[in-house]
């Protein structure tokens, strides 16, 4: 996920150098000066708001037992490749003849329960955008924090999308939920 944005950034610098005939601004000019007061204040407010969103989401998750339930999941005993395969099956909704429906149900439940991580990702996006505003005179900081904010936004979107697909999986396969409850999990 980091390779593509870094490659795009390097290509953007090369294209900018070609367009300006090699006359890019001096790096020391980018670091000189201070951002306007409105940008600093707005950046600080957005950063604090993002921190409050993150801390609030983590406290909510801890009080609801969401963190503990993930930590005690039997899926941690599986290898990463196996868990990834199970997540892909849940996202696609395809159950083959050799699929373990109770295990897929546990994976889907964890994906639905993990949907709250979207709020943490949103808080991280706010923190990074606020940091970009406080460093508005430095294109390097704006680009860095903008890139990180975009990556957190993408991760949040993927988490939300996966939770929606897992919810659909649980609706489409109620027999797996019943088997999971009858046998007490995996």
CORNORSUL-V636680 format. One line per field, one symbol per residue. ss: DSSP state (H for helix, E for strand, - for the rest). psi: psi as a letter, one per 20 degrees, with the letter a starting at -180 (. if undefined). burial: b if it has 24 or more other ideal C-beta (glycine too) atoms within 12 Angstrom, else e. A space follows every 50 residues. Layout:
# CORNORSUL-V636680
ss: ???
psi: ???
burial: ???
This chain:
# CORNORSUL-V636680
ss: -HHHHHHHHHHHHHHHHHH-------HHHHH-----HHHHHHHHHHHHHH HHHHHHHHHHHHHH-HHHHHH--HHHH--HHHHHHHHHHHHH-------- HHHHHHHHHHHHHHHHHHHHHHHHHHHHHHHHHH----HHHHHHHHHHHH HHHHHHHHHHHHHHHHHHHHHH-HHHHHHHHH----
psi: hhgghhgggghhggghhghjkjmqqphhhhiqrqqqhhhgggggghgggg ghggggghgghghijhgghghjpiiiiqrhggggggghggghjporhjqn ghghggggghgghjhiihhghhhhggghhghhhikhiohggggghggggh ghggggggggghhghhghghhhmhhhgghghhjka.
burial: eeeeeeeeeeeeeeeeeeeeeeeeeeeeeeeeeebeeebeeebeebbeeb eebbeebeeebeeeebeeebeebebeeeeeeeeeebbebbbeeeeeeeeb bbbbbbbbbbbbbbbbbbbbbbbbbbbbbbbbbbbbebbebbbebbbbbb bbbebbeebbebbebbbebbeebeebbeebeeeeeb
